[in-house]
Amino acid sequence: MANNRYEGFGPATANKLRLLLGMEELSFTDKRQKTLFGKP
């Protein structure tokens, strides 16, 4: 179990856990949500 806010970005927390478990780190290129509903 991991807190979603540990790294300030949920997928980064998942990557930290993956690394601790000896797994490969995943790449996340766009870390910011541009709009609330995905519309410009």
PDBQT receptor file of N, H, CA, C and O in Angstrom, charges set to zero:
ATOM      1  N   MET A   1       0.844  -1.157   0.000  1.00  0.00    +0.000 N 
ATOM      2  CA  MET A   1       0.000   0.000   0.000  1.00  0.00    +0.000 C 
ATOM      3  C   MET A   1       0.899   1.232   0.000  1.00  0.00    +0.000 C 
ATOM      4  O   MET A   1       1.924   1.257   0.681  1.00  0.00    +0.000 OA
ATOM      5  N   ALA A   2       0.515   2.252  -0.764  1.00  0.00    +0.000 N 
ATOM      6  H   ALA A   2      -0.318   2.231  -1.318  1.00  0.00    +0.000 HD
ATOM      7  CA  ALA A   2       1.294   3.490  -0.832  1.00  0.00    +0.000 C 
ATOM      8  C   ALA A   2       0.345   4.679  -0.833  1.00  0.00    +0.000 C 
ATOM      9  O   ALA A   2      -0.748   4.612  -1.396  1.00  0.00    +0.000 OA
ATOM     10  N   ASN A   3       0.767   5.758  -0.203  1.00  0.00    +0.000 N 
ATOM     11  H   ASN A   3       1.655   5.812   0.254  1.00  0.00    +0.000 HD
ATOM     12  CA  ASN A   3      -0.007   6.986  -0.200  1.00  0.00    +0.000 C 
ATOM     13  C   ASN A   3       0.170   7.669  -1.547  1.00  0.00    +0.000 C 
ATOM     14  O   ASN A   3       1.299   7.832  -2.010  1.00  0.00    +0.000 OA
ATOM     15  N   ASN A   4      -0.920   8.070  -2.182  1.00  0.00    +0.000 N 
ATOM     16  H   ASN A   4      -1.837   7.937  -1.807  1.00  0.00    +0.000 HD
ATOM     17  CA  ASN A   4      -0.893   8.699  -3.498  1.00  0.00    +0.000 C 
ATOM     18  C   ASN A   4      -0.113  10.011  -3.491  1.00  0.00    +0.000 C 
ATOM     19  O   ASN A   4       0.363  10.432  -4.546  1.00  0.00    +0.000 OA
ATOM     20  N   ARG A   5       0.034  10.665  -2.359  1.00  0.00    +0.000 N 
ATOM     21  H   ARG A   5      -0.353  10.323  -1.502  1.00  0.00    +0.000 HD
ATOM     22  CA  ARG A   5       0.685  11.976  -2.294  1.00  0.00    +0.000 C 
ATOM     23  C   ARG A   5       2.130  11.917  -1.806  1.00  0.00    +0.000 C 
ATOM     24  O   ARG A   5       2.734  12.968  -1.588  1.00  0.00    +0.000 OA
ATOM     25  N   TYR A   6       2.688  10.767  -1.634  1.00  0.00    +0.000 N 
ATOM     26  H   TYR A   6       2.197   9.914  -1.811  1.00  0.00    +0.000 HD
ATOM     27  CA  TYR A   6       4.035  10.640  -1.101  1.00  0.00    +0.000 C 
ATOM     28  C   TYR A   6       5.058  11.423  -1.929  1.00  0.00    +0.000 C 
ATOM     29  O   TYR A   6       5.862  12.168  -1.369  1.00  0.00    +0.000 OA
ATOM     30  N   GLU A   7       5.034  11.264  -3.229  1.00  0.00    +0.000 N 
ATOM     31  H   GLU A   7       4.381  10.658  -3.684  1.00  0.00    +0.000 HD
ATOM     32  CA  GLU A   7       5.959  11.970  -4.122  1.00  0.00    +0.000 C 
ATOM     33  C   GLU A   7       5.326  13.231  -4.707  1.00  0.00    +0.000 C 
ATOM     34  O   GLU A   7       5.980  13.939  -5.473  1.00  0.00    +0.000 OA
ATOM     35  N   GLY A   8       4.076  13.529  -4.370  1.00  0.00    +0.000 N 
ATOM     36  H   GLY A   8       3.544  12.954  -3.748  1.00  0.00    +0.000 HD
ATOM     37  CA  GLY A   8       3.403  14.691  -4.938  1.00  0.00    +0.000 C 
ATOM     38  C   GLY A   8       2.792  14.416  -6.302  1.00  0.00    +0.000 C 
ATOM     39  O   GLY A   8       2.208  15.312  -6.911  1.00  0.00    +0.000 OA
ATOM     40  N   PHE A   9       2.917  13.199  -6.782  1.00  0.00    +0.000 N 
ATOM     41  H   PHE A   9       3.391  12.470  -6.287  1.00  0.00    +0.000 HD
ATOM     42  CA  PHE A   9       2.401  12.793  -8.093  1.00  0.00    +0.000 C 
ATOM     43  C   PHE A   9       2.225  11.282  -8.022  1.00  0.00    +0.000 C 
ATOM     44  O   PHE A   9       3.206  10.544  -7.936  1.00  0.00    +0.000 OA
ATOM     45  N   GLY A  10       0.986  10.824  -8.058  1.00  0.00    +0.000 N 
ATOM     46  H   GLY A  10       0.189  11.424  -8.128  1.00  0.00    +0.000 HD
ATOM     47  CA  GLY A  10       0.685   9.412  -7.845  1.00  0.00    +0.000 C 
ATOM     48  C   GLY A  10       1.559   8.434  -8.625  1.00  0.00    +0.000 C 
ATOM     49  O   GLY A  10       2.075   7.484  -8.035  1.00  0.00    +0.000 OA
ATOM     50  N   PRO A  11       1.746   8.634  -9.945  1.00  0.00    +0.000 N 
ATOM     51  CA  PRO A  11       2.595   7.709 -10.695  1.00  0.00    +0.000 C 
ATOM     52  C   PRO A  11       4.055   7.704 -10.222  1.00  0.00    +0.000 C 
ATOM     53  O   PRO A  11       4.728   6.678 -10.328  1.00  0.00    +0.000 OA
ATOM     54  N   ALA A  12       4.548   8.820  -9.707  1.00  0.00    +0.000 N 
ATOM     55  H   ALA A  12       4.002   9.653  -9.621  1.00  0.00    +0.000 HD
ATOM     56  CA  ALA A  12       5.913   8.845  -9.181  1.00  0.00    +0.000 C 
ATOM     57  C   ALA A  12       6.004   7.984  -7.927  1.00  0.00    +0.000 C 
ATOM     58  O   ALA A  12       7.016   7.325  -7.689  1.00  0.00    +0.000 OA
ATOM     59  N   THR A  13       4.948   7.995  -7.131  1.00  0.00    +0.000 N 
ATOM     60  H   THR A  13       4.126   8.530  -7.323  1.00  0.00    +0.000 HD
ATOM     61  CA  THR A  13       4.906   7.131  -5.951  1.00  0.00    +0.000 C 
ATOM     62  C   THR A  13       4.923   5.670  -6.381  1.00  0.00    +0.000 C 
ATOM     63  O   THR A  13       5.606   4.846  -5.773  1.00  0.00    +0.000 OA
ATOM     64  N   ALA A  14       4.171   5.352  -7.427  1.00  0.00    +0.000 N 
ATOM     65  H   ALA A  14       3.616   6.021  -7.921  1.00  0.00    +0.000 HD
ATOM     66  CA  ALA A  14       4.151   3.979  -7.941  1.00  0.00    +0.000 C 
ATOM     67  C   ALA A  14       5.534   3.585  -8.450  1.00  0.00    +0.000 C 
ATOM     68  O   ALA A  14       5.967   2.449  -8.252  1.00  0.00    +0.000 OA
ATOM     69  N   ASN A  15       6.230   4.513  -9.101  1.00  0.00    +0.000 N 
ATOM     70  H   ASN A  15       5.879   5.436  -9.261  1.00  0.00    +0.000 HD
ATOM     71  CA  ASN A  15       7.586   4.231  -9.575  1.00  0.00    +0.000 C 
ATOM     72  C   ASN A  15       8.533   3.990  -8.414  1.00  0.00    +0.000 C 
ATOM     73  O   ASN A  15       9.378   3.098  -8.483  1.00  0.00    +0.000 OA
ATOM     74  N   LYS A  16       8.407   4.767  -7.349  1.00  0.00    +0.000 N 
ATOM     75  H   LYS A  16       7.721   5.492  -7.293  1.00  0.00    +0.000 HD
ATOM     76  CA  LYS A  16       9.257   4.577  -6.172  1.00  0.00    +0.000 C 
ATOM     77  C   LYS A  16       9.049   3.165  -5.627  1.00  0.00    +0.000 C 
ATOM     78  O   LYS A  16      10.013   2.484  -5.279  1.00  0.00    +0.000 OA
ATOM     79  N   LEU A  17       7.801   2.730  -5.554  1.00  0.00    +0.000 N 
ATOM     80  H   LEU A  17       7.017   3.283  -5.837  1.00  0.00    +0.000 HD
ATOM     81  CA  LEU A  17       7.491   1.384  -5.074  1.00  0.00    +0.000 C 
ATOM     82  C   LEU A  17       8.051   0.331  -6.029  1.00  0.00    +0.000 C 
ATOM     83  O   LEU A  17       8.598  -0.676  -5.581  1.00  0.00    +0.000 OA
ATOM     84  N   ARG A  18       7.922   0.550  -7.336  1.00  0.00    +0.000 N 
ATOM     85  H   ARG A  18       7.477   1.369  -7.700  1.00  0.00    +0.000 HD
ATOM     86  CA  ARG A  18       8.459  -0.375  -8.329  1.00  0.00    +0.000 C 
ATOM     87  C   ARG A  18       9.964  -0.540  -8.152  1.00  0.00    +0.000 C 
ATOM     88  O   ARG A  18      10.476  -1.658  -8.203  1.00  0.00    +0.000 OA
ATOM     89  N   LEU A  19      10.679   0.575  -7.943  1.00  0.00    +0.000 N 
ATOM     90  H   LEU A  19      10.263   1.483  -7.902  1.00  0.00    +0.000 HD
ATOM     91  CA  LEU A  19      12.128   0.515  -7.769  1.00  0.00    +0.000 C 
ATOM     92  C   LEU A  19      12.492  -0.243  -6.500  1.00  0.00    +0.000 C 
ATOM     93  O   LEU A  19      13.439  -1.030  -6.493  1.00  0.00    +0.000 OA
ATOM     94  N   LEU A  20      11.742  -0.006  -5.425  1.00  0.00    +0.000 N 
ATOM     95  H   LEU A  20      10.973   0.633  -5.431  1.00  0.00    +0.000 HD
ATOM     96  CA  LEU A  20      12.010  -0.712  -4.174  1.00  0.00    +0.000 C 
ATOM     97  C   LEU A  20      11.778  -2.213  -4.306  1.00  0.00    +0.000 C 
ATOM     98  O   LEU A  20      12.409  -3.008  -3.609  1.00  0.00    +0.000 OA
ATOM     99  N   LEU A  21      10.871  -2.596  -5.203  1.00  0.00    +0.000 N 
ATOM    100  H   LEU A  21      10.359  -1.950  -5.769  1.00  0.00    +0.000 HD
ATOM    101  CA  LEU A  21      10.586  -4.012  -5.439  1.00  0.00    +0.000 C 
ATOM    102  C   LEU A  21      11.492  -4.623  -6.511  1.00  0.00    +0.000 C 
ATOM    103  O   LEU A  21      11.336  -5.790  -6.871  1.00  0.00    +0.000 OA
ATOM    104  N   GLY A  22      12.448  -3.821  -7.023  1.00  0.00    +0.000 N 
ATOM    105  H   GLY A  22      12.575  -2.874  -6.730  1.00  0.00    +0.000 HD
ATOM    106  CA  GLY A  22      13.382  -4.322  -8.027  1.00  0.00    +0.000 C 
ATOM    107  C   GLY A  22      12.803  -4.362  -9.425  1.00  0.00    +0.000 C 
ATOM    108  O   GLY A  22      13.322  -5.068 -10.290  1.00  0.00    +0.000 OA
ATOM    109  N   MET A  23      11.749  -3.624  -9.658  1.00  0.00    +0.000 N 
ATOM    110  H   MET A  23      11.327  -3.050  -8.956  1.00  0.00    +0.000 HD
ATOM    111  CA  MET A  23      11.118  -3.596 -10.980  1.00  0.00    +0.000 C 
ATOM    112  C   MET A  23      11.635  -2.405 -11.771  1.00  0.00    +0.000 C 
ATOM    113  O   MET A  23      12.280  -1.517 -11.214  1.00  0.00    +0.000 OA
ATOM    114  N   GLU A  24      11.354  -2.384 -13.069  1.00  0.00    +0.000 N 
ATOM    115  H   GLU A  24      10.830  -3.105 -13.522  1.00  0.00    +0.000 HD
ATOM    116  CA  GLU A  24      11.761  -1.310 -13.964  1.00  0.00    +0.000 C 
ATOM    117  C   GLU A  24      10.902  -0.064 -13.729  1.00  0.00    +0.000 C 
ATOM    118  O   GLU A  24       9.696  -0.163 -13.507  1.00  0.00    +0.000 OA
ATOM    119  N   GLU A  25      11.541   1.106 -13.781  1.00  0.00    +0.000 N 
ATOM    120  H   GLU A  25      12.521   1.186 -13.962  1.00  0.00    +0.000 HD
ATOM    121  CA  GLU A  25      10.823   2.371 -13.630  1.00  0.00    +0.000 C 
ATOM    122  C   GLU A  25      10.088   2.694 -14.922  1.00  0.00    +0.000 C 
ATOM    123  O   GLU A  25      10.613   2.452 -16.008  1.00  0.00    +0.000 OA
ATOM    124  N   LEU A  26       8.885   3.235 -14.819  1.00  0.00    +0.000 N 
ATOM    125  H   LEU A  26       8.458   3.432 -13.937  1.00  0.00    +0.000 HD
ATOM    126  CA  LEU A  26       8.110   3.656 -15.983  1.00  0.00    +0.000 C 
ATOM    127  C   LEU A  26       8.317   5.144 -16.218  1.00  0.00    +0.000 C 
ATOM    128  O   LEU A  26       8.608   5.883 -15.278  1.00  0.00    +0.000 OA
ATOM    129  N   SER A  27       8.170   5.594 -17.464  1.00  0.00    +0.000 N 
ATOM    130  H   SER A  27       7.934   4.993 -18.228  1.00  0.00    +0.000 HD
ATOM    131  CA  SER A  27       8.375   6.994 -17.811  1.00  0.00    +0.000 C 
ATOM    132  C   SER A  27       7.026   7.698 -17.963  1.00  0.00    +0.000 C 
ATOM    133  O   SER A  27       6.123   7.193 -18.631  1.00  0.00    +0.000 OA
ATOM    134  N   PHE A  28       6.902   8.860 -17.339  1.00  0.00    +0.000 N 
ATOM    135  H   PHE A  28       7.635   9.269 -16.796  1.00  0.00    +0.000 HD
ATOM    136  CA  PHE A  28       5.705   9.691 -17.459  1.00  0.00    +0.000 C 
ATOM    137  C   PHE A  28       6.155  11.044 -17.983  1.00  0.00    +0.000 C 
ATOM    138  O   PHE A  28       6.833  11.790 -17.276  1.00  0.00    +0.000 OA
ATOM    139  N   THR A  29       5.779  11.373 -19.233  1.00  0.00    +0.000 N 
ATOM    140  H   THR A  29       5.228  10.767 -19.808  1.00  0.00    +0.000 HD
ATOM    141  CA  THR A  29       6.278  12.599 -19.839  1.00  0.00    +0.000 C 
ATOM    142  C   THR A  29       5.459  13.825 -19.461  1.00  0.00    +0.000 C 
ATOM    143  O   THR A  29       6.037  14.879 -19.197  1.00  0.00    +0.000 OA
ATOM    144  N   ASP A  30       4.148  13.724 -19.427  1.00  0.00    +0.000 N 
ATOM    145  H   ASP A  30       3.679  12.867 -19.642  1.00  0.00    +0.000 HD
ATOM    146  CA  ASP A  30       3.307  14.885 -19.133  1.00  0.00    +0.000 C 
ATOM    147  C   ASP A  30       2.705  14.724 -17.750  1.00  0.00    +0.000 C 
ATOM    148  O   ASP A  30       1.786  13.927 -17.562  1.00  0.00    +0.000 OA
ATOM    149  N   LYS A  31       3.216  15.478 -16.774  1.00  0.00    +0.000 N 
ATOM    150  H   LYS A  31       3.962  16.125 -16.927  1.00  0.00    +0.000 HD
ATOM    151  CA  LYS A  31       2.795  15.322 -15.387  1.00  0.00    +0.000 C 
ATOM    152  C   LYS A  31       1.712  16.307 -14.962  1.00  0.00    +0.000 C 
ATOM    153  O   LYS A  31       1.245  16.249 -13.825  1.00  0.00    +0.000 OA
ATOM    154  N   ARG A  32       1.312  17.196 -15.839  1.00  0.00    +0.000 N 
ATOM    155  H   ARG A  32       1.692  17.242 -16.763  1.00  0.00    +0.000 HD
ATOM    156  CA  ARG A  32       0.331  18.208 -15.447  1.00  0.00    +0.000 C 
ATOM    157  C   ARG A  32      -0.979  18.038 -16.215  1.00  0.00    +0.000 C 
ATOM    158  O   ARG A  32      -0.984  17.793 -17.421  1.00  0.00    +0.000 OA
ATOM    159  N   GLN A  33      -2.053  18.170 -15.508  1.00  0.00    +0.000 N 
ATOM    160  H   GLN A  33      -2.049  18.369 -14.528  1.00  0.00    +0.000 HD
ATOM    161  CA  GLN A  33      -3.374  18.130 -16.116  1.00  0.00    +0.000 C 
ATOM    162  C   GLN A  33      -3.625  19.491 -16.730  1.00  0.00    +0.000 C 
ATOM    163  O   GLN A  33      -3.559  20.501 -16.030  1.00  0.00    +0.000 OA
ATOM    164  N   LYS A  34      -3.913  19.543 -18.025  1.00  0.00    +0.000 N 
ATOM    165  H   LYS A  34      -3.966  18.722 -18.594  1.00  0.00    +0.000 HD
ATOM    166  CA  LYS A  34      -4.061  20.822 -18.715  1.00  0.00    +0.000 C 
ATOM    167  C   LYS A  34      -5.424  21.474 -18.455  1.00  0.00    +0.000 C 
ATOM    168  O   LYS A  34      -5.514  22.690 -18.286  1.00  0.00    +0.000 OA
ATOM    169  N   THR A  35      -6.462  20.673 -18.424  1.00  0.00    +0.000 N 
ATOM    170  H   THR A  35      -6.390  19.686 -18.561  1.00  0.00    +0.000 HD
ATOM    171  CA  THR A  35      -7.796  21.207 -18.140  1.00  0.00    +0.000 C 
ATOM    172  C   THR A  35      -8.543  20.223 -17.256  1.00  0.00    +0.000 C 
ATOM    173  O   THR A  35      -8.117  19.080 -17.096  1.00  0.00    +0.000 OA
ATOM    174  N   LEU A  36      -9.639  20.658 -16.691  1.00  0.00    +0.000 N 
ATOM    175  H   LEU A  36      -9.985  21.587 -16.821  1.00  0.00    +0.000 HD
ATOM    176  CA  LEU A  36     -10.396  19.811 -15.793  1.00  0.00    +0.000 C 
ATOM    177  C   LEU A  36     -11.042  18.632 -16.509  1.00  0.00    +0.000 C 
ATOM    178  O   LEU A  36     -11.053  17.523 -15.974  1.00  0.00    +0.000 OA
ATOM    179  N   PHE A  37     -11.582  18.847 -17.712  1.00  0.00    +0.000 N 
ATOM    180  H   PHE A  37     -11.572  19.747 -18.147  1.00  0.00    +0.000 HD
ATOM    181  CA  PHE A  37     -12.284  17.779 -18.418  1.00  0.00    +0.000 C 
ATOM    182  C   PHE A  37     -11.616  17.374 -19.722  1.00  0.00    +0.000 C 
ATOM    183  O   PHE A  37     -12.239  16.698 -20.540  1.00  0.00    +0.000 OA
ATOM    184  N   GLY A  38     -10.366  17.768 -19.939  1.00  0.00    +0.000 N 
ATOM    185  H   GLY A  38      -9.860  18.318 -19.275  1.00  0.00    +0.000 HD
ATOM    186  CA  GLY A  38      -9.639  17.374 -21.142  1.00  0.00    +0.000 C 
ATOM    187  C   GLY A  38     -10.012  18.174 -22.369  1.00  0.00    +0.000 C 
ATOM    188  O   GLY A  38      -9.641  17.798 -23.481  1.00  0.00    +0.000 OA
ATOM    189  N   LYS A  39     -10.742  19.279 -22.197  1.00  0.00    +0.000 N 
ATOM    190  H   LYS A  39     -11.043  19.584 -21.294  1.00  0.00    +0.000 HD
ATOM    191  CA  LYS A  39     -11.112  20.134 -23.335  1.00  0.00    +0.000 C 
ATOM    192  C   LYS A  39     -10.321  21.428 -23.242  1.00  0.00    +0.000 C 
ATOM    193  O   LYS A  39     -10.085  21.935 -22.145  1.00  0.00    +0.000 OA
ATOM    194  N   PRO A  40      -9.904  21.973 -24.399  1.00  0.00    +0.000 N 
ATOM    195  CA  PRO A  40      -9.117  23.222 -24.383  1.00  0.00    +0.000 C 
ATOM    196  C   PRO A  40      -9.869  24.424 -23.857  1.00  0.00    +0.000 C 
ATOM    197  O   PRO A  40      -9.314  25.521 -23.796  1.00  0.00    +0.000 OA
TER     198      PRO A  40
